[in-house]
Amino acid sequence: MNKTDKIYVAGHKGLVGSAIVRNLESKGYTNIVKRTHKELDLTNQAAVYDFFEKEKPDVVVLAAAKVGGINANNTTPAEFAYENMQIQCNVINAAHVNKVKKLLFLGSTCIYPKMAPQPIPEDALLTGPLEVTNEAYAIAKISGLEMCKFYKRQYGDDFISCMPTNLYGPHDNYDLAGSHVMPAMIRKFHDAKVNGAKSVELWGTGSPLREFLYVDDMADACVFLLENYSGEQHVNIGTGKEVTIKELAETVKKTVGYEGEIVWNSAMPDGTPRKLTDVTKLHNLGWTHKVELEEGVKLAYDWFRDNVDTARL
């Protein structure tokens, strides 16, 4: 990429997109195109094609998606499948038609089989059944990364994909009806501390193992791949380290300063028992994460506390 390239970041106001914009700007990329959902509905094919025809971006980062936690995925799977596939089909093909020179598609590690080998290598894709609680989202994301592969294979388009692990940080979604585990914990412990609640209920048993990556590290990896990678296979982005959900809860509780009790509701689903990415490929390319979990949780909570009036609640 060149510093003067026109870069369209789809989903620039979200957790992922906003971090990528911050990283691009810090590296001297100033010609960044942004559109809110109100300004451009990416599920509207005509609107997307009109936007690409007028703006002619050189580079596209596809970070826009309908996302959510276990509850949201379980209760609205049709919307997760339909909206995400609409967004991906519209943006990827419009990028091809308008000769975009580089596109980065962001997926999710939920694309991998529920019982994938641990840590999960990139070639575990499509080797077994998916986790049922996020199957619709996973299938949509698999479709997106496979599209990038096929456009590269058939047309030679420089369309690449990456699979970030569980992300957290500034501009996350703290709405308990649709948030992921980290922001949900931050909000629950914060609210309990403010309200003087004696206990906080968390879903599941606390036994699943998860990997967490601070979103600014993820953004740095994405820009690194845009600058240095053109392979057909997607690339895992993660830390290669894992903790139990129970250990995560204790870390968040300590960071927030909540002194009450944690009550585990084992009647609620745990989801995939373990999900750790194999980041050998990314390390071999020359990138490793910088922010460790305890520091990242503090950064995330500091942002939430300072922005609680405007955060997505």
PLY file of the C-alpha trace (Angstrom):
ply
format ascii 1.0
element vertex 313
property float x
property float y
property float z
element edge 312
property int vertex1
property int vertex2
end_header
0.00 0.00 0.00
0.96 3.62 -0.51
0.35 6.33 2.08
-1.77 8.21 -0.46
-4.06 5.25 -1.25
-7.77 5.84 -0.74
-8.74 3.29 1.93
-12.38 2.44 2.61
-12.90 0.97 6.08
-16.35 -0.63 6.22
-17.59 -0.63 9.80
-15.34 2.21 10.97
-17.40 3.01 14.08
-17.32 -0.49 15.54
-14.80 -2.20 17.79
-12.73 -3.57 14.90
-13.10 -0.82 12.32
-12.35 2.04 14.70
-9.15 0.32 15.83
-8.04 -0.20 12.23
-8.68 3.48 11.45
-6.61 4.48 14.50
-3.76 2.25 13.38
-3.82 3.42 9.76
-3.78 7.06 10.83
-0.91 6.43 13.25
1.10 4.99 10.34
0.47 8.00 8.08
-2.46 6.75 5.98
-4.64 9.84 5.81
-6.95 9.24 2.83
-9.50 7.11 4.70
-13.10 6.86 3.50
-15.80 6.25 6.11
-19.57 5.76 5.90
-21.99 5.16 8.75
-24.77 2.61 8.39
-27.23 5.47 7.89
-25.09 6.87 5.09
-24.52 3.52 3.38
-26.50 0.34 4.01
-24.13 -2.43 2.95
-26.99 -4.90 2.57
-28.33 -2.70 -0.24
-26.60 -3.87 -3.41
-27.48 -0.84 -5.52
-26.24 1.56 -2.84
-22.97 -0.33 -2.45
-22.30 -0.42 -6.21
-23.10 3.29 -6.50
-20.70 4.08 -3.64
-17.83 2.11 -5.19
-18.45 3.63 -8.62
-18.25 7.16 -7.19
-15.48 6.76 -4.61
-13.19 4.26 -6.42
-11.24 3.19 -3.31
-7.79 1.67 -3.79
-7.98 -0.49 -0.67
-10.96 -1.96 1.22
-11.06 -3.28 4.77
-14.28 -5.23 5.30
-14.83 -5.00 9.05
-18.59 -4.39 8.91
-20.76 -7.27 10.12
-23.75 -8.19 12.22
-22.15 -9.55 15.39
-23.22 -10.71 18.83
-22.73 -13.22 21.63
-24.30 -16.62 22.26
-27.75 -15.23 23.04
-27.95 -13.10 19.90
-26.64 -15.90 17.69
-29.06 -18.41 19.20
-32.19 -16.30 18.88
-31.68 -14.62 15.49
-29.66 -17.04 13.30
-31.53 -16.18 10.09
-30.62 -12.50 10.41
-26.99 -13.37 11.17
-26.75 -15.51 8.04
-28.67 -13.21 5.70
-27.25 -9.83 6.69
-23.63 -10.94 6.82
-23.79 -12.72 3.48
-25.50 -9.72 1.90
-22.76 -7.39 3.15
-19.96 -9.66 2.00
-21.37 -10.42 -1.45
-22.09 -6.77 -2.16
-18.74 -5.38 -1.01
-16.46 -8.11 -2.38
-18.00 -8.14 -5.84
-18.18 -4.33 -6.00
-14.48 -4.25 -5.11
-13.77 -6.65 -7.95
-15.87 -4.75 -10.50
-14.20 -1.47 -9.57
-10.67 -2.93 -9.64
-9.82 -2.40 -5.97
-6.13 -3.31 -5.69
-6.28 -4.77 -2.16
-9.08 -6.05 0.07
-8.90 -7.46 3.58
-11.85 -9.53 4.82
-12.16 -10.05 8.57
-13.73 -13.27 9.77
-13.89 -14.92 13.16
-12.40 -18.04 14.73
-15.95 -19.39 15.11
-15.50 -20.56 11.50
-13.57 -23.55 12.81
-15.16 -26.89 13.78
-16.37 -27.24 17.36
-13.91 -30.06 18.01
-11.03 -28.67 15.93
-7.48 -29.63 16.96
-6.00 -27.28 19.54
-4.37 -24.88 18.89
-6.39 -24.42 15.68
-4.37 -24.20 12.45
-5.73 -22.44 9.38
-6.18 -25.74 7.53
-8.70 -26.98 10.14
-11.35 -25.05 8.19
-14.23 -27.22 6.92
-12.94 -30.40 8.58
-15.86 -30.98 10.97
-19.23 -29.78 12.38
-19.52 -26.23 13.68
-20.55 -25.09 17.16
-24.35 -24.91 16.96
-24.67 -21.73 19.05
-22.97 -19.59 16.37
-23.38 -21.76 13.29
-25.21 -19.13 11.21
-22.56 -16.48 11.76
-19.78 -18.99 11.12
-21.28 -20.15 7.81
-21.63 -16.56 6.65
-18.01 -15.81 7.51
-16.79 -18.98 5.82
-18.64 -17.85 2.69
-16.83 -14.49 2.81
-13.32 -15.85 3.11
-13.99 -18.48 0.44
-15.26 -15.73 -1.87
-11.98 -13.86 -1.42
-10.08 -17.04 -2.25
-12.14 -17.69 -5.38
-11.86 -14.10 -6.65
-8.10 -14.33 -6.20
-7.99 -17.73 -7.93
-10.24 -16.80 -10.87
-9.40 -13.13 -11.43
-6.09 -12.60 -9.65
-7.62 -10.07 -7.26
-5.43 -9.33 -4.24
-8.20 -10.17 -1.76
-6.96 -11.61 1.54
-8.64 -12.79 4.74
-7.75 -12.92 8.41
-9.36 -14.66 11.36
-9.04 -12.68 14.62
-9.61 -14.45 17.89
-11.90 -13.01 20.63
-11.43 -9.24 20.63
-12.03 -6.56 23.25
-11.26 -2.90 23.81
-12.52 0.63 23.02
-15.91 0.96 21.25
-17.00 -2.58 22.11
-20.68 -3.51 22.42
-21.77 -3.47 26.07
-25.43 -4.28 25.43
-26.00 -7.42 27.51
-28.56 -8.72 25.00
-25.92 -9.03 22.30
-22.44 -8.51 23.74
-19.54 -10.95 23.85
-18.12 -12.33 27.08
-15.49 -9.69 27.88
-17.65 -6.54 27.52
-20.54 -8.33 29.21
-18.35 -9.05 32.24
-16.98 -5.50 32.32
-20.47 -4.05 32.30
-21.91 -6.53 34.82
-19.12 -6.03 37.34
-19.15 -2.25 36.85
-22.93 -2.01 37.32
-22.76 -4.28 40.36
-20.03 -2.14 41.91
-21.93 1.11 41.25
-25.22 -0.32 42.56
-23.74 -2.16 45.53
-25.00 -5.55 44.37
-23.87 -8.52 46.47
-23.44 -10.91 43.53
-23.02 -11.06 39.76
-24.47 -13.90 37.68
-22.41 -15.21 34.78
-23.45 -17.81 32.21
-22.18 -21.38 32.07
-19.69 -23.17 34.29
-16.66 -20.96 33.73
-14.65 -23.95 32.47
-14.30 -23.21 28.72
-10.90 -22.00 27.57
-10.70 -18.84 25.49
-8.08 -16.64 23.88
-8.40 -12.85 23.99
-6.68 -10.21 21.87
-6.69 -6.49 22.56
-8.29 -4.80 19.57
-5.43 -2.38 18.88
-3.09 -5.36 18.56
-5.55 -6.89 16.09
-5.60 -3.66 14.07
-1.82 -3.58 13.95
-1.80 -7.15 12.62
-4.40 -6.27 9.98
-2.37 -3.34 8.65
0.73 -5.53 8.74
-1.05 -8.10 6.54
-2.27 -5.40 4.15
1.31 -4.26 3.74
3.01 -7.66 3.64
0.68 -10.53 2.68
-1.01 -11.64 -0.51
-1.54 -15.36 0.07
-4.70 -17.29 -0.79
-5.11 -18.88 2.64
-6.58 -16.86 5.51
-4.33 -15.97 8.46
-5.16 -16.46 12.15
-4.67 -13.39 14.36
-4.31 -14.07 18.06
-1.98 -14.36 21.03
-1.60 -18.14 21.14
-2.45 -17.93 24.87
-5.64 -18.97 26.68
-7.45 -18.65 30.01
-10.60 -20.22 31.45
-13.71 -18.07 31.53
-13.53 -18.32 35.31
-9.98 -16.93 35.30
-11.11 -14.14 32.99
-13.98 -13.31 35.36
-11.60 -13.03 38.30
-9.30 -10.73 36.30
-12.18 -8.45 35.27
-13.63 -8.46 38.80
-10.26 -7.43 40.25
-9.71 -4.75 37.61
-13.14 -3.21 38.16
-12.72 -3.37 41.92
-15.90 -5.33 42.59
-15.86 -7.21 45.91
-19.07 -9.26 45.71
-19.68 -12.87 44.77
-19.70 -14.51 41.33
-22.63 -16.90 40.74
-22.27 -19.29 37.80
-25.54 -20.21 36.07
-24.67 -23.68 34.77
-28.11 -24.00 33.13
-26.89 -21.61 30.43
-24.63 -22.81 27.57
-20.85 -22.78 27.70
-20.37 -22.83 23.94
-17.24 -24.38 22.44
-15.15 -26.04 25.17
-11.83 -24.69 23.89
-10.80 -22.30 21.13
-7.13 -21.39 20.78
-5.62 -20.24 17.50
-2.38 -21.50 16.09
-0.59 -18.26 15.23
2.56 -19.88 13.84
1.84 -18.55 10.35
1.46 -14.96 11.58
4.59 -15.22 13.73
6.54 -16.57 10.77
5.40 -13.59 8.71
6.95 -11.34 11.37
4.13 -10.15 13.67
3.41 -10.87 17.36
1.01 -9.29 19.87
2.15 -6.71 22.42
-0.68 -6.26 24.97
-1.09 -9.02 27.56
-4.50 -9.81 29.07
-4.22 -8.04 32.43
-3.00 -4.82 30.81
-5.66 -5.10 28.09
-8.51 -5.57 30.56
-7.36 -2.45 32.42
-7.24 -0.46 29.17
-10.70 -1.72 28.18
-12.24 -0.94 31.56
-10.64 2.51 31.70
-12.21 3.29 28.32
-15.62 1.96 29.38
-15.61 3.89 32.65
-14.60 7.11 30.88
-17.19 6.66 28.11
-20.07 4.97 29.91
-22.49 7.75 28.91
-21.84 7.23 25.20
-20.86 3.54 25.00
-23.14 1.00 23.32
-25.26 -0.11 26.27
0 1
1 2
2 3
3 4
4 5
5 6
6 7
7 8
8 9
9 10
10 11
11 12
12 13
13 14
14 15
15 16
16 17
17 18
18 19
19 20
20 21
21 22
22 23
23 24
24 25
25 26
26 27
27 28
28 29
29 30
30 31
31 32
32 33
33 34
34 35
35 36
36 37
37 38
38 39
39 40
40 41
41 42
42 43
43 44
44 45
45 46
46 47
47 48
48 49
49 50
50 51
51 52
52 53
53 54
54 55
55 56
56 57
57 58
58 59
59 60
60 61
61 62
62 63
63 64
64 65
65 66
66 67
67 68
68 69
69 70
70 71
71 72
72 73
73 74
74 75
75 76
76 77
77 78
78 79
79 80
80 81
81 82
82 83
83 84
84 85
85 86
86 87
87 88
88 89
89 90
90 91
91 92
92 93
93 94
94 95
95 96
96 97
97 98
98 99
99 100
100 101
101 102
102 103
103 104
104 105
105 106
106 107
107 108
108 109
109 110
110 111
111 112
112 113
113 114
114 115
115 116
116 117
117 118
118 119
119 120
120 121
121 122
122 123
123 124
124 125
125 126
126 127
127 128
128 129
129 130
130 131
131 132
132 133
133 134
134 135
135 136
136 137
137 138
138 139
139 140
140 141
141 142
142 143
143 144
144 145
145 146
146 147
147 148
148 149
149 150
150 151
151 152
152 153
153 154
154 155
155 156
156 157
157 158
158 159
159 160
160 161
161 162
162 163
163 164
164 165
165 166
166 167
167 168
168 169
169 170
170 171
171 172
172 173
173 174
174 175
175 176
176 177
177 178
178 179
179 180
180 181
181 182
182 183
183 184
184 185
185 186
186 187
187 188
188 189
189 190
190 191
191 192
192 193
193 194
194 195
195 196
196 197
197 198
198 199
199 200
200 201
201 202
202 203
203 204
204 205
205 206
206 207
207 208
208 209
209 210
210 211
211 212
212 213
213 214
214 215
215 216
216 217
217 218
218 219
219 220
220 221
221 222
222 223
223 224
224 225
225 226
226 227
227 228
228 229
229 230
230 231
231 232
232 233
233 234
234 235
235 236
236 237
237 238
238 239
239 240
240 241
241 242
242 243
243 244
244 245
245 246
246 247
247 248
248 249
249 250
250 251
251 252
252 253
253 254
254 255
255 256
256 257
257 258
258 259
259 260
260 261
261 262
262 263
263 264
264 265
265 266
266 267
267 268
268 269
269 270
270 271
271 272
272 273
273 274
274 275
275 276
276 277
277 278
278 279
279 280
280 281
281 282
282 283
283 284
284 285
285 286
286 287
287 288
288 289
289 290
290 291
291 292
292 293
293 294
294 295
295 296
296 297
297 298
298 299
299 300
300 301
301 302
302 303
303 304
304 305
305 306
306 307
307 308
308 309
309 310
310 311
311 312
